[in-house]
């Protein structure tokens, strides 16, 4: 086997390694249909108990809230919501209810978001009661310190409400008297988006003082379905004062070495400012304490009923003494909704929440990702279509890098002009690679040619490509955003696979073992591959046969690679390629260099005819 043949095999092998590696680390995983997801979750999440452990005060012999016993049988979500006394929650963005038993916020659905692109499909359900198959709720209360036996509210406490409906204009007050001189009140308000304000107060009508610690928690039972994607964090999240951003995946809570504070959970003492909660790709819950009052924050995992995991984010405030005849209160904000950029930014500014914008996973390159989003959002508001906004932003990016691209293409044109001399040098020194390289470098220096200049147009768009990919993948504004024609969701792959003749053949290519994810090739990835092919054929074929092979395979490789990427990203890449072809053709024409496109295309057919002859 010759050296060239070995190199060719190595190049092809590396290409496939890149393809599979990119798919594993960067490409969005294939998500099963909603029905299949529900089946998966039902098989992994067993009936849960209604108990919720409450944080323990940072003092010895501290008491805890009694744990409710597990239900005799787990109900459907509708049955769990229908049972018991509840207060209806009705706002422009969310609907649901609050359980008077325990005073929990445990029923929240998002009005503006649906499970599929069908506007009549089911609304996204975020929170569910403890007796439902997948409990996810927020709880609040007080815990005694110093061995006090004072009765405090528990998950079984039946509160009394002063209204049956919670709206943005009308808060609701819950009241409970422990019969021992302490009267507990909980005022719950909600705004136009998805932020609750929970104000707990205690009035002491007894004869002895009592010290209480306020606490709040978010509890989630069972490990939820996640994207399991390298560039996306899902799990426990928070900004805890000077400790900064904390992102802990569900699996990390079982690994001591993966936690910032070790042990079986992550505890942060004496924290001031920030938030903590649980995040999904597009939705989140977050507890926001008073930003100037110290607290203890914690992320934990414990085993609940039926050996199921219980994930919890909680915070515990300092002790407050309630003297006879006095009253104390504690206020916490609770976010439960979609991670809309405008709403998150508004809360950060209006409530002074430290780094609340990090609830959205902008990533390490947030200084590129966030401006990219604001730019897209600005043009979306002008034209009303995120796909068109992507096309406009692509043009602006091309204009921004125009000087660099012009120099690169001009250098490529010069390189093409000296192609005959380069071929002659390679022939003259074909047995001496060192002299060949020296002669080529002297030629480059003489003609003022940068041999790697042609790579710059590709390299400069990589950060833009990554930023756009991140924005399309993480921001809810891009979720189910339509373009034109068959593209109903720019954040999802092109749904029109050509291998099924655009749906005419009843066959699912994704079910093919190993290669399945790469066979769902839509029309836009094919258009992208075609524009890349045209762009490469604009230049003369490289003399090195290995390079020729790589350039031949690259459009095909990228077609398969980008097939599972969000359609918006593939549209960007295709449009960018088309603009590059126009720009390169203009520069080559201006420099008096022949455009090789038609000769290269004719050459391909001549080779085929020669082989067939």
C-alpha positions in Angstrom: 0.0 0.0 0.0 1.4 3.4 -1.0 1.9 6.3 1.3 -0.9 8.2 -0.5 -3.3 5.3 0.0 -2.5 5.1 3.7 -3.1 8.8 4.0 -6.4 8.6 2.2 -7.6 5.8 4.5 -6.4 7.8 7.5 -8.2 10.9 6.3 -11.5 9.1 5.7 -11.2 7.4 9.2 -10.5 10.8 10.9 -13.5 12.3 9.0 -15.8 9.7 10.4 -14.3 10.0 13.9 -15.0 13.8 13.7 -18.6 13.1 12.5 -19.4 10.7 15.4 -17.4 12.8 17.9 -19.3 16.0 17.0 -22.6 14.1 17.1 -21.8 12.8 20.6 -20.4 16.0 22.1 -22.2 18.8 20.3 -25.1 17.7 18.2 -28.5 17.8 19.8 -29.6 14.3 20.8 -32.6 12.8 19.1 -35.5 13.4 21.5 -38.3 10.7 21.5 -41.8 11.8 20.7 -43.9 13.1 23.6 -45.8 9.9 24.0 -42.6 7.9 24.1 -41.1 10.3 26.6 -44.1 9.9 28.9 -43.7 6.1 28.7 -40.0 6.4 29.6 -40.7 8.6 32.5 -43.5 6.3 33.8 -41.0 3.4 33.7 -38.3 5.3 35.6 -40.4 7.2 38.1 -42.4 5.2 40.6 -45.0 6.5 43.1 -43.6 9.0 45.5 -44.3 9.9 49.0 -45.6 13.3 50.0 -42.9 14.0 52.5 -40.4 16.8 52.1 -37.4 17.3 54.4 -37.0 20.8 55.7 -33.6 22.4 56.1 -32.2 22.2 59.6 -31.2 25.5 61.4 -27.5 26.0 61.9 -28.0 25.4 65.6 -27.9 22.3 67.7 -31.0 20.3 68.7 -33.0 22.1 66.0 -36.4 20.6 65.3 -37.9 19.7 61.9 -41.2 19.8 60.2 -43.1 16.5 60.5 -43.0 14.4 57.3 -46.3 13.4 55.8 -46.8 9.7 55.2 -46.8 8.3 51.7 -50.2 8.1 50.0 -51.9 4.7 49.9 -52.0 5.0 46.1 -50.6 7.5 43.6 -53.2 9.4 41.8 -53.2 10.8 38.3 -52.2 14.4 38.1 -55.8 15.5 37.4 -57.1 13.5 40.4 -54.4 14.9 42.7 -55.3 18.5 41.7 -59.0 17.8 42.0 -58.7 16.4 45.5 -58.6 18.6 48.5 -59.2 22.4 49.0 -57.4 24.6 46.6 -57.0 28.3 45.6 -57.1 28.9 41.8 -54.2 30.7 40.3 -55.1 32.7 37.2 -52.6 35.1 35.4 -51.8 36.0 31.8 -48.8 33.6 31.8 -49.7 30.7 34.2 -52.7 28.8 35.5 -52.9 26.4 38.3 -53.7 26.2 42.0 -52.3 26.3 45.5 -53.1 23.5 48.0 -54.6 24.7 51.3 -53.2 21.5 52.8 -49.6 22.4 53.4 -50.0 25.8 51.7 -47.8 24.5 48.8 -47.5 26.0 45.3 -47.8 22.6 43.5 -49.9 23.1 40.4 -48.5 25.4 37.6 -49.1 25.2 33.9 -47.7 27.6 31.3 -50.4 29.2 29.1 -48.2 30.4 26.4 -46.3 27.2 25.8 -47.5 23.9 24.3 -45.9 20.4 24.0 -45.9 20.5 20.2 -46.1 23.2 17.5 -49.8 22.4 17.4 -51.4 25.4 19.2 -54.2 23.1 20.4 -51.8 20.6 22.1 -51.5 20.4 25.8 -49.9 23.3 27.8 -46.6 22.7 29.4 -47.0 21.4 33.0 -44.3 22.6 35.3 -45.4 21.8 38.9 -47.4 18.9 40.2 -48.8 17.8 43.6 -47.0 15.3 45.9 -49.6 12.6 45.2 -49.2 12.8 41.4 -46.9 10.5 39.4 -44.2 13.2 39.1 -44.2 15.5 42.1 -42.6 18.9 41.7 -43.5 21.7 44.1 -42.4 24.6 46.3 -42.9 24.7 50.0 -42.4 27.3 52.7 -42.5 27.6 56.5 -40.8 28.0 59.8 -38.8 25.6 62.0 -38.0 26.0 65.7 -34.6 26.3 67.2 -33.0 25.5 70.5 -35.2 22.6 71.3 -38.4 24.6 71.3 -41.6 22.4 71.2 -43.7 25.2 69.6 -46.1 23.8 66.9 -45.3 25.1 63.5 -47.1 24.5 60.1 -46.4 21.2 58.5 -47.2 19.6 55.1 -50.4 18.3 56.7 -51.5 21.7 58.1 -54.9 22.9 56.8 -54.7 26.6 56.1 -57.6 29.0 55.9 -57.8 31.3 52.9 -59.4 34.7 52.6 -60.2 34.2 48.9 -60.7 31.4 46.4 -58.7 33.0 43.5 -55.2 34.4 43.2 -54.7 36.9 40.4 -52.1 39.6 39.7 -54.4 42.2 41.2 -55.6 40.2 44.2 -53.1 38.5 46.6 -54.4 35.7 48.9 -53.8 35.4 52.6 -53.6 32.0 54.3 -53.9 31.8 58.1 -53.3 29.1 60.7 -53.4 29.3 64.5 -51.4 26.7 66.3 -53.6 27.0 69.4 -50.6 27.8 71.6 -50.5 31.5 71.0 -48.8 31.6 67.6 -50.7 32.8 64.6 -49.1 32.1 61.2 -50.0 34.0 58.1 -48.9 33.5 54.5 -49.6 36.2 51.9 -49.1 35.0 48.3 -49.0 37.4 45.4 -48.1 36.8 41.8 -47.1 39.1 38.9 -47.9 39.2 35.2 -45.2 36.7 34.4 -44.2 33.8 36.7 -42.9 35.3 39.9 -44.7 34.6 43.2 -44.0 36.7 46.3 -44.5 34.7 49.5 -44.6 36.6 52.8 -44.7 34.5 55.9 -45.4 36.2 59.2 -45.8 35.0 62.8 -47.6 36.8 65.6 -47.0 35.8 69.2 -50.1 36.1 71.3 -48.6 33.9 74.0 -46.7 34.6 77.2 -43.2 33.3 76.2 -40.8 34.3 73.4 -40.0 31.8 70.6 -37.2 31.7 68.1 -38.1 30.6 64.5 -36.1 30.1 61.3 -37.8 30.8 58.0 -37.2 28.2 55.2 -38.3 27.5 51.7 -37.6 24.7 49.3 -38.2 23.3 45.8 -38.6 19.5 45.8 -38.6 17.2 42.7 -39.3 13.5 42.9 -37.7 11.1 40.5 -35.1 11.9 37.9 -36.7 13.8 35.1 -36.1 13.3 31.4 -33.2 15.5 30.3 -31.5 16.4 27.0 -28.2 14.9 28.4 -26.3 17.4 26.3 -22.8 18.5 26.8 -23.5 22.2 26.2 -26.6 22.4 28.3 -27.0 22.3 32.1 -30.1 20.7 33.6 -30.4 20.1 37.3 -29.6 22.1 40.4 -28.6 25.7 39.8 -28.0 28.8 41.8 -25.9 31.9 42.4 -25.0 31.8 46.1 -23.4 35.1 47.1 -19.6 35.1 46.8 -19.7 31.4 46.0 -20.9 32.4 42.5 -22.7 30.3 40.0 -23.3 26.7 41.0 -24.5 24.1 38.5 -24.9 20.6 39.8 -26.3 17.9 37.5 -28.7 15.3 39.0 -26.1 12.6 38.7 -23.4 14.7 40.5 -25.4 14.7 43.7 -24.5 11.0 44.1 -20.8 11.7 43.6 -18.9 13.3 46.5 -16.0 14.4 44.3 -18.4 16.2 41.9 -19.8 18.5 44.5 -18.3 21.9 45.4 -18.5 21.2 49.2 -18.2 17.4 49.2 -20.5 15.0 51.2 -23.9 13.9 50.0 -25.1 17.4 49.3 -23.8 20.9 48.7 -24.2 23.3 51.6 -23.3 27.0 51.5 -23.3 28.8 54.8 -23.6 32.5 55.4 -24.6 33.4 51.9 -25.9 36.9 51.0 -27.6 37.5 47.6 -28.4 35.3 44.7 -30.9 32.5 44.1 -31.2 28.7 43.9 -33.5 26.2 42.3 -33.9 23.6 39.6 -33.6 24.2 35.9 -34.7 22.4 32.8 -33.8 23.4 29.2 -36.6 25.9 28.9 -38.3 26.1 32.3 -37.0 26.6 35.8 -38.0 27.1 39.4 -36.0 29.4 41.6 -36.1 30.6 45.2 -35.0 34.2 45.7 -34.3 35.3 49.3 -33.9 38.9 50.5 -30.7 40.0 48.8 -29.2 41.7 51.9 -30.1 39.0 54.5 -27.7 36.1 55.1 -29.0 32.6 54.6 -27.8 29.0 54.2 -28.3 27.4 50.8 -28.3 23.7 50.0 -28.7 21.3 47.2 -29.4 17.7 48.3 -30.5 14.3 47.3 -32.2 11.7 49.5 -34.1 8.5 49.0 -37.9 8.8 49.3 -40.6 6.2 49.2 -40.0 3.2 46.9 -36.3 4.1 46.9 -36.9 6.9 44.5 -34.6 10.0 44.5 -35.8 13.2 45.9 -33.9 16.3 44.6 -34.2 19.4 46.7 -32.9 23.0 46.6 -33.6 24.9 49.8 -32.6 27.9 51.8 -32.7 28.6 55.5 -32.8 32.0 57.1 -31.4 33.1 60.4 -33.3 32.8 63.7 -35.9 35.5 64.5 -37.1 35.9 68.1 -40.9 36.5 68.4 -41.5 38.2 71.7 -45.0 38.1 73.3 -47.2 40.7 71.6 -44.8 41.1 68.6 -44.8 40.0 65.0 -42.0 39.0 62.6 -42.1 38.2 58.9 -39.9 36.7 56.1 -40.3 37.3 52.4 -39.1 35.2 49.5 -39.7 35.3 45.8 -40.5 32.1 43.9 -40.1 31.9 40.1 -41.9 29.1 38.3 -42.0 29.6 34.6 -40.3 29.9 31.2 -36.8 31.3 31.0 -37.7 34.2 28.8 -34.8 36.5 28.5 -36.7 39.8 28.8 -38.5 38.6 32.0 -35.4 37.2 33.6 -33.5 40.5 32.9 -36.4 42.5 34.3 -36.4 40.5 37.5 -32.7 40.9 37.9 -33.0 44.7 37.5 -36.2 45.3 39.4 -35.6 43.0 42.3 -31.9 43.4 42.4 -31.3 39.6 42.1 -27.6 38.9 41.8 -26.8 37.3 38.4 -30.3 36.1 37.9 -29.6 36.1 34.1 -27.4 33.1 34.7 -30.6 31.1 35.1 -30.3 30.9 31.3 -27.3 28.8 30.3 -25.4 31.3 28.2 -22.2 29.3 28.6 -18.6 30.4 28.9 -18.8 32.5 25.8 -21.7 34.6 27.1 -20.0 37.7 25.8 -20.7 36.4 22.3 -23.9 34.4 23.0 -25.9 37.2 24.7 -25.1 39.9 22.1 -26.1 37.4 19.4 -29.4 36.9 21.0 -30.1 40.6 21.5 -29.3 41.2 17.8 -31.6 38.4 16.6 -34.3 39.5 19.0 -34.0 43.1 17.8 -34.5 42.1 14.1 -37.2 39.6 15.0 -39.2 42.5 16.6 -38.8 44.4 13.3 -39.7 41.7 10.8 -41.7 39.2 13.0 -39.8 36.1 11.9 -36.7 34.7 13.6 -35.6 32.9 10.4 -35.5 36.2 8.5 -33.7 37.8 11.5 -31.0 35.1 11.1 -30.6 36.0 7.5 -30.2 39.7 8.3 -27.7 39.0 11.1 -25.7 36.8 8.8 -25.4 39.7 6.3 -24.3 42.0 9.2 -21.7 39.5 10.3 -20.4 39.2 6.7 -20.2 43.0 6.5 -18.3 43.2 9.9 -15.7 40.7 8.6 -15.6 42.0 5.1 -12.1 43.6 5.2 -10.6 40.3 6.6 -12.5 38.2 4.1 -11.5 40.5 1.2 -7.9 40.1 2.1 -8.3 36.4 2.4 -10.0 36.0 -0.9 -7.5 38.3 -2.6 -4.7 36.2 -1.2 -6.4 33.1 -2.6 -6.7 34.8 -5.9 -3.0 35.5 -6.0 -2.3 32.0 -5.0 -4.3 30.8 -7.9 -2.4 33.0 -10.2 0.9 31.4 -9.3 -0.5 27.9 -9.4 1.6 26.9 -12.5 4.8 27.9 -10.6 3.8 25.9 -7.6 3.2 22.8 -9.8 6.6 23.3 -11.4 8.3 23.6 -8.0 6.6 20.4 -6.8 7.7 18.6 -10.0 11.3 20.0 -9.7 11.7 18.9 -6.1 9.4 15.9 -6.0 12.0 13.8 -4.4 13.1 16.4 -1.8 10.3 17.6 0.4 12.5 20.0 2.3 13.7 21.9 -0.8 10.2 21.8 -2.1 8.8 23.5 1.0 11.6 26.1 1.0 11.0 26.9 -2.6 7.3 27.3 -2.0 7.9 29.6 1.0 10.2 31.8 -1.1 7.5 32.0 -3.8 4.9 33.0 -1.1 7.2 35.6 0.2 8.0 37.0 -3.2 4.4 37.3 -4.3 3.2 38.4 -0.7 0.9 35.4 -0.4 -0.4 34.0 2.9 -0.9 30.2 2.2 -3.4 29.9 5.1 -5.3 33.0 4.2 -8.1 31.0 2.7 -8.8 29.4 6.1 -9.7 32.8 7.8 -13.2 33.1 6.4 -14.0 29.7 7.9 -12.2 30.4 11.2 -13.8 33.8 11.9 -17.3 32.4 11.5 -16.8 29.6 14.0 -17.5 31.8 17.1 -20.6 33.2 15.3 -21.6 29.6 14.4 -21.2 28.5 18.0 -23.0 31.5 19.5 -25.9 31.1 17.1 -26.1 27.4 17.8 -26.1 28.1 21.6 -28.9 30.7 21.2 -31.0 28.4 19.0 -30.5 25.6 21.5 -31.1 27.2 24.9 -33.4 30.2 24.4 -37.1 29.6 24.7 -37.7 32.5 22.3 -36.4 30.2 19.5 -38.5 27.2 20.6 -41.1 26.4 18.0 -40.3 29.6 16.1 -41.4 29.1 12.5 -39.6 30.1 9.3 -41.3 29.5 6.0 -42.7 26.4 4.3 -42.1 23.2 6.2 -39.9 24.7 8.9 -42.2 25.1 11.8 -39.5 25.1 14.5 -36.1 26.7 14.0 -34.8 25.1 17.1 -35.5 21.5 15.8 -33.9 19.6 12.9 -35.4 19.9 9.4 -38.4 17.6 9.6 -38.4 16.7 5.9 -36.1 13.7 5.4 -35.1 13.1 1.8 -34.4 9.4 2.5 -38.2 8.9 2.9 -39.0 11.0 -0.2 -40.2 13.7 2.2 -42.5 11.4 4.1 -43.9 9.4 1.1 -42.1 6.2 2.2 -43.3 4.8 5.5 -39.9 4.3 6.9 -38.0 5.7 9.9 -34.3 6.1 9.1 -33.5 6.9 12.8 -34.2 3.3 13.7 -31.1 2.1 11.8 -28.6 0.9 14.3 -25.6 3.2 14.9 -26.2 5.3 11.8 -29.8 6.2 12.5 -29.2 9.7 13.8 -27.2 10.5 10.7 -29.7 9.3 8.2 -32.4 11.9 9.1 -31.3 14.3 6.4 -33.7 17.1 5.6 -33.8 19.3 2.6 -32.0 22.3 4.2 -28.9 20.2 5.1 -28.8 19.1 1.5 -29.0 22.7 0.3 -26.2 23.5 2.8 -24.0 20.7 1.4 -24.7 21.9 -2.1 -23.7 25.5 -1.3 -20.5 24.3 0.3 -19.7 22.1 -2.7 -20.2 25.1 -5.0 -18.0 27.3 -2.8 -15.1 24.7 -2.9 -15.4 24.3 -6.7 -14.9 28.1 -7.1 -11.2 27.4 -6.5 -8.7 25.2 -8.4 -8.3 21.7 -7.3 -5.4 21.3 -5.0 -2.5 19.3 -6.4 -2.2 17.0 -3.4 -4.6 14.0 -4.0 -5.2 13.7 -0.3 -6.4 17.3 -0.1 -8.6 16.7 -3.2 -10.2 13.7 -1.5 -10.8 15.7 1.7 -12.4 18.6 -0.2 -14.6 16.2 -2.1 -15.8 14.5 1.1 -16.2 17.6 3.2 -19.6 18.8 1.8 -20.9 15.3 2.2 -19.5 15.0 5.7 -21.0 18.4 6.8 -24.4 17.4 5.2 -24.6 14.4 7.5 -23.1 16.3 10.5 -25.6 19.2 10.3 -28.6 17.0 9.6 -29.5 16.7 13.3 -28.7 20.4 14.0 -31.4 23.0 14.5 -32.9 24.1 11.2 -32.1 27.7 12.0 -28.4 26.9 12.2 -28.4 25.0 8.9 -30.3 27.9 7.3 -27.6 30.3 8.6 -24.8 28.1 7.2 -26.4 27.8 3.8 -27.1 31.5 3.5 -23.5 32.3 4.7 -22.1 29.9 2.0 -24.2 31.6 -0.7 -23.0 35.0 0.3 -19.4 33.7 0.4 -19.7 32.4 -3.1 -21.0 35.8 -4.4 -18.3 37.7 -2.5 -15.5 35.4 -3.6 -16.6 35.5 -7.2 -16.7 39.3 -7.1 -13.2 39.5 -5.6 -11.7 37.0 -8.0 -13.2 38.8 -11.0 -11.9 42.2 -9.7 -8.4 40.7 -9.4 -8.5 39.3 -12.9 -8.4 35.7 -11.7 -10.4 33.1 -13.6 -13.3 31.5 -11.6 -12.8 27.8 -11.8 -16.4 26.8 -11.0 -17.5 25.7 -14.5 -14.2 24.1 -15.4 -14.2 22.1 -12.2 -17.7 20.9 -12.8 -17.0 20.0 -16.4 -13.8 18.2 -15.2 -15.9 16.0 -12.9 -18.0 14.7 -15.8 -15.0 14.3 -18.0 -13.4 12.0 -15.4 -16.6 10.0 -15.2 -16.7 9.7 -19.0 -13.0 8.7 -19.2 -13.5 6.0 -16.5 -16.6 4.7 -18.3 -14.8 4.7 -21.6 
